[in-house]
Amino acid sequence: MMRATVAILLALAATSGFSSDDDGDPAKLLVRMSEAVRQTTYAGTVVYQSDTRMESLRVIHEYRDGSVRERLVSLTGDAREIYRNNEEVICVLPQQRMVTIDQRAHQAASLLPSLRRDNIGSLNDRYDFQHLGDERIAGRLSVGVLVSPRDDMRYGYEYWLDRETHLPLRVVVLDAEQQRIEQMMFTDVAYADRFDDALFQRDADTEGFRIVRHADESPRLRVPARWSVDQVPPGFRKISHSVRKGADDRVPVEHFLFTDGLATISVYGANSADGSLKDVGAAHSRMGALNVVSRVIDGHQVTVVGEVPARTVEWVADRLRLASVEAHAEAATEPALPAAGAEGASEEQEMLEAQDD
């Protein structure tokens, strides 16, 4: 739930005026919104609803001198503080005495991805776009855009944009029956040129807290891919690949990210040496719009996560394949990494640089 909530809230910032041409094309409205996704400064209260769960958060977002910073504070449930400084996201969990650190360098990680004008054509192959008219949200006049999928491999969306500032004041995720799966909505919002630095200071005392870095914070290992997907869902394409081993990971984890321009799917495959895990069947879970399937393939754990219908993550999980040890033998020829602090540490960084397909 925390990850899905952050994904939605990181997608909120959007300004820049709509031209008269774009105002007549709902797809281009979203492009114009995405082109200026960072360039607004505002504060407000957001209500996030998913299934029977509802939570409220205070949001402060500032764009200044080409940089973005953001602070989210939970107003209901467990105390939480989330801080964003450009791509870095820090989550403070006082009850768990934990601080998590994550990097979200790709806009596909958020509910509202970055749409390019040259990508509209491909999106039109998978989605229909239409106006929904006007509605008042948080006391402000908003224009609605409905994004409807052309198949059952992806969700639909409603975006309600502030007519004056073009901030999305309401975002709704819809299933195949046009039923709401989750939504976020502002209940109040105010705009400003800038905020005082004190508003972005942490309230919680984090001394002695456990620091947990997301796997993407760990160095990339320079090894070939072992996992592959025989066929991705129609309209999706791979946009990144990496192999990492975080401080809390027992074995290296291979990660693939796929997108159709709106929806995203992540694949995590463990690269254990012995492949000794027993297949006890697939485990499925859902948190709002987020579907997860985890299973064992050839003795190795794999997990597929996506803000897509359950059948789509199952499609990917059913088509995952693992290369044999013999086919992967070239990985053993990689030079050994020097010990931490050993002579040649600068060479270690070179050997850990990314290898994308």
C-alpha positions in Angstrom: 0.0 0.0 0.0 2.8 2.4 0.9 4.5 1.9 -2.5 1.2 2.4 -4.4 0.4 5.5 -2.4 3.8 7.0 -3.1 3.5 6.2 -6.8 0.2 8.1 -7.1 1.4 11.1 -5.0 4.6 11.4 -7.0 2.5 11.8 -10.1 0.5 14.9 -9.0 2.7 17.8 -10.0 1.6 19.2 -13.3 1.3 22.7 -14.8 1.8 24.6 -18.0 -1.0 26.2 -20.1 -3.0 24.2 -22.5 -3.0 25.6 -26.0 -6.4 25.9 -27.8 -5.4 23.0 -30.0 -4.5 20.7 -27.1 -7.7 21.6 -25.3 -9.6 19.9 -28.2 -7.5 16.8 -28.0 -7.8 14.9 -24.7 -4.7 12.8 -25.3 -2.7 16.0 -25.9 -4.0 17.4 -22.6 -2.3 14.6 -20.8 0.9 15.2 -22.8 0.9 18.9 -22.0 0.3 18.0 -18.3 3.2 15.5 -18.4 5.6 17.9 -20.1 5.5 20.2 -17.1 5.0 17.4 -14.5 7.4 19.0 -12.1 6.9 22.7 -12.6 4.3 23.7 -10.0 4.3 24.7 -6.4 1.3 23.8 -4.2 0.1 22.5 -0.9 -3.1 20.5 -0.2 -4.8 17.6 1.5 -5.2 14.4 -0.5 -7.6 11.5 0.2 -6.5 8.2 -1.2 -9.1 5.4 -1.4 -8.5 1.8 -2.4 -11.0 -1.0 -1.8 -12.3 -0.5 1.7 -9.2 1.4 2.8 -9.0 5.2 3.0 -6.2 7.4 4.1 -5.5 11.2 4.2 -2.2 12.9 3.6 -0.9 16.5 3.6 1.1 17.3 0.5 3.7 20.1 0.0 5.3 20.3 -3.4 7.8 22.9 -4.6 9.6 23.4 -7.9 12.5 25.8 -7.6 15.6 26.5 -9.8 15.0 23.3 -11.8 14.7 21.0 -8.8 11.7 19.4 -7.1 11.2 18.7 -3.4 8.1 17.3 -1.8 6.9 16.3 1.6 4.0 14.0 2.5 2.7 13.6 6.0 0.0 11.0 6.9 -3.0 12.4 8.7 -4.6 9.0 9.4 -3.3 5.6 10.5 0.3 5.0 11.5 2.5 8.1 11.5 4.5 8.4 8.3 6.6 11.1 6.6 7.7 10.9 3.0 10.3 13.2 1.5 11.2 13.6 -2.1 14.3 15.5 -3.4 14.2 15.1 -7.2 14.5 11.3 -7.8 15.4 10.4 -4.2 12.5 9.3 -2.0 12.9 8.9 1.8 10.2 7.3 3.9 10.3 7.7 7.7 8.3 5.0 9.7 8.4 5.9 13.4 6.4 2.9 14.6 8.9 0.5 12.9 11.8 2.8 13.8 12.8 2.5 10.1 13.9 4.8 7.3 13.7 3.5 3.7 15.6 5.2 0.8 14.5 4.7 -2.8 15.3 6.0 -6.3 12.6 6.7 -8.8 14.5 7.9 -11.8 11.9 6.7 -14.3 8.6 8.4 -14.5 6.9 5.1 -15.3 7.1 4.4 -11.6 4.3 6.8 -11.0 0.6 6.6 -11.9 0.9 9.5 -14.3 3.8 8.7 -16.6 5.6 11.1 -18.8 3.9 11.1 -22.2 5.7 12.3 -25.3 3.9 13.7 -28.3 5.6 11.1 -30.5 4.2 8.4 -28.3 0.5 9.3 -28.8 0.2 7.2 -31.9 1.2 4.0 -30.1 -1.0 4.8 -27.2 -4.0 5.2 -29.5 -3.5 1.6 -30.6 -4.2 0.5 -26.9 -6.4 3.3 -25.5 -9.2 5.6 -26.4 -9.2 9.2 -25.1 -12.3 11.4 -24.6 -13.5 14.4 -22.7 -15.7 14.0 -19.6 -16.8 17.6 -19.3 -16.4 19.8 -16.2 -16.7 19.1 -12.5 -15.9 21.0 -9.3 -13.2 19.4 -7.1 -11.7 21.0 -4.0 -13.7 24.1 -4.9 -12.1 24.5 -8.3 -13.4 23.9 -11.8 -11.8 20.9 -13.4 -11.9 19.2 -16.8 -12.1 15.4 -17.1 -10.3 13.1 -19.5 -11.3 9.4 -19.7 -8.6 6.9 -20.9 -10.3 3.6 -21.9 -8.2 0.5 -22.7 -9.0 -1.3 -26.0 -8.4 -4.7 -24.4 -8.5 -6.4 -21.0 -4.7 -6.3 -20.4 -4.7 -2.9 -18.8 -6.8 -0.5 -16.7 -8.8 2.6 -17.6 -8.2 6.0 -16.0 -10.0 9.3 -15.3 -7.9 12.4 -14.9 -9.6 15.6 -13.6 -7.4 18.6 -14.2 -7.7 22.0 -12.6 -8.9 24.3 -15.4 -6.7 27.2 -14.3 -3.4 25.5 -13.1 -3.9 22.1 -14.8 -2.9 20.1 -11.6 -4.7 16.7 -11.5 -7.2 17.2 -8.7 -8.6 13.7 -9.0 -7.2 10.5 -10.5 -9.3 7.3 -10.8 -8.3 3.8 -11.8 -11.0 1.8 -13.5 -11.5 -2.0 -14.1 -13.0 -3.6 -17.2 -16.5 -2.9 -15.9 -15.7 0.8 -15.4 -15.8 0.2 -11.6 -13.4 2.3 -9.5 -10.4 0.3 -8.1 -8.6 3.2 -6.5 -8.6 7.0 -6.5 -6.9 10.0 -5.1 -8.6 13.4 -4.7 -7.7 16.7 -3.3 -10.1 18.1 -0.7 -8.3 21.4 -0.6 -5.4 22.9 -2.5 -3.5 26.2 -2.6 -0.8 27.5 -4.9 2.3 29.5 -4.2 5.6 30.7 -5.7 7.7 29.0 -3.1 7.6 27.6 0.5 9.8 28.2 3.5 12.6 25.6 3.9 11.3 24.8 7.4 8.3 23.1 5.9 10.5 20.4 4.4 12.3 19.5 7.7 11.6 16.2 9.3 9.4 16.0 12.4 10.4 12.6 13.5 13.7 12.0 15.4 15.3 9.2 13.4 18.3 8.6 15.6 18.9 4.8 16.0 16.4 4.0 13.2 17.2 1.1 10.8 18.2 2.4 7.4 16.9 0.2 4.5 17.9 1.0 1.0 15.8 -0.3 -1.9 17.6 -2.8 -4.2 17.9 -0.1 -6.9 20.2 1.8 -4.5 22.8 -1.1 -4.6 25.4 -1.3 -7.3 24.5 -3.1 -10.5 26.4 -6.3 -11.1 28.0 -6.7 -14.5 26.6 -10.1 -15.4 24.4 -11.3 -18.3 20.7 -11.8 -17.9 19.4 -15.2 -16.9 15.7 -14.5 -16.9 13.7 -13.7 -20.1 10.1 -13.3 -21.0 9.0 -15.4 -24.1 6.4 -12.8 -25.1 5.4 -9.6 -23.3 1.8 -8.5 -23.2 0.6 -6.8 -26.4 1.7 -3.2 -26.5 4.3 -3.5 -23.8 8.1 -3.1 -24.3 11.1 -3.4 -22.0 12.7 -0.1 -20.9 15.2 -1.2 -18.4 17.1 -4.2 -17.0 19.6 -4.6 -14.1 21.1 -7.2 -11.7 21.7 -6.1 -8.2 22.4 -7.5 -4.7 21.2 -5.3 -1.9 22.4 -5.4 1.7 19.3 -7.4 2.7 19.3 -9.7 -0.3 20.6 -13.3 0.1 21.2 -13.6 -3.7 21.4 -11.2 -6.7 18.1 -10.1 -8.0 17.4 -9.5 -11.7 14.9 -6.7 -12.5 13.1 -5.9 -15.7 10.7 -3.0 -16.3 8.1 -3.0 -19.0 5.6 -0.3 -20.1 3.0 0.4 -22.7 3.4 4.2 -22.2 0.8 4.3 -19.3 0.9 1.1 -17.3 4.1 -0.5 -15.9 5.1 -4.1 -15.0 8.2 -5.1 -12.9 9.7 -8.5 -12.9 12.1 -9.6 -10.1 14.0 -12.9 -10.5 16.3 -14.3 -7.9 19.6 -15.7 -9.3 20.5 -18.2 -6.5 23.3 -20.6 -7.1 21.6 -23.9 -6.2 18.0 -23.4 -7.3 16.8 -25.5 -4.4 13.4 -23.9 -3.8 10.3 -26.1 -4.1 7.4 -25.1 -6.3 4.4 -24.8 -4.0 2.2 -23.0 -6.5 1.8 -19.4 -7.4 0.8 -16.8 -4.8 -1.4 -13.9 -5.8 -2.2 -10.7 -4.0 -3.7 -7.3 -4.8 -3.5 -3.9 -3.2 -5.8 -1.5 -5.0 -4.7 -1.3 -8.6 -1.4 -3.2 -7.9 -1.4 -6.9 -8.7 1.4 -9.3 -7.6 2.1 -12.9 -8.5 5.0 -14.8 -7.0 6.1 -18.3 -8.0 9.1 -20.7 -8.2 10.5 -21.6 -11.6 13.3 -24.2 -11.8 14.0 -23.7 -8.1 14.3 -19.9 -8.2 11.9 -17.3 -6.9 10.3 -14.8 -9.3 7.8 -12.0 -8.6 5.8 -10.0 -11.1 4.3 -6.7 -10.0 2.2 -4.3 -12.0 -0.6 -1.6 -11.9 -2.4 -3.8 -14.4 -5.1 -6.5 -14.1 -4.3 -9.8 -12.5 -4.4 -11.6 -15.9 -1.6 -9.4 -17.2 0.9 -10.2 -14.4 -0.1 -13.8 -14.7 0.6 -13.6 -18.5 4.2 -12.5 -17.7 4.7 -15.0 -14.9 3.6 -17.9 -17.2 6.1 -16.8 -19.9 9.2 -16.3 -17.7 12.1 -18.6 -18.6 15.5 -19.2 -16.8 18.7 -19.9 -18.7 20.6 -23.0 -17.8 23.8 -22.8 -15.7 25.7 -23.8 -18.8 24.2 -21.1 -20.9 25.1 -18.7 -18.1 28.6 -19.8 -17.7 30.1 -16.7 -19.2 29.1 -14.9 -16.0 31.8 -16.9 -14.2 34.5 -15.3 -16.4 33.8 -11.9 -14.9 36.8 -10.6 -12.9 36.5 -10.9 -9.2 35.7 -7.6 -7.4 38.3 -6.2 -5.1 37.6 -6.2 -1.4 36.1 -3.1 0.1 38.9 -0.6 0.7 41.4 -2.7 -1.3 43.8 -1.2 -3.8 42.0 -0.7 -7.1 38.7 0.4 -5.6 38.2 2.8 -8.5 38.2 -0.1 -10.9 35.5 -1.7 -8.8 33.1 1.1 -9.7 33.8 0.5 -13.4 33.0 -3.2 -13.1 29.7 -2.4 -11.4 28.4 0.0 -14.0 25.0 -0.8 -15.6 24.6 -3.3 -18.4 21.2 -2.7 -20.0 20.0 -4.9 -22.9 
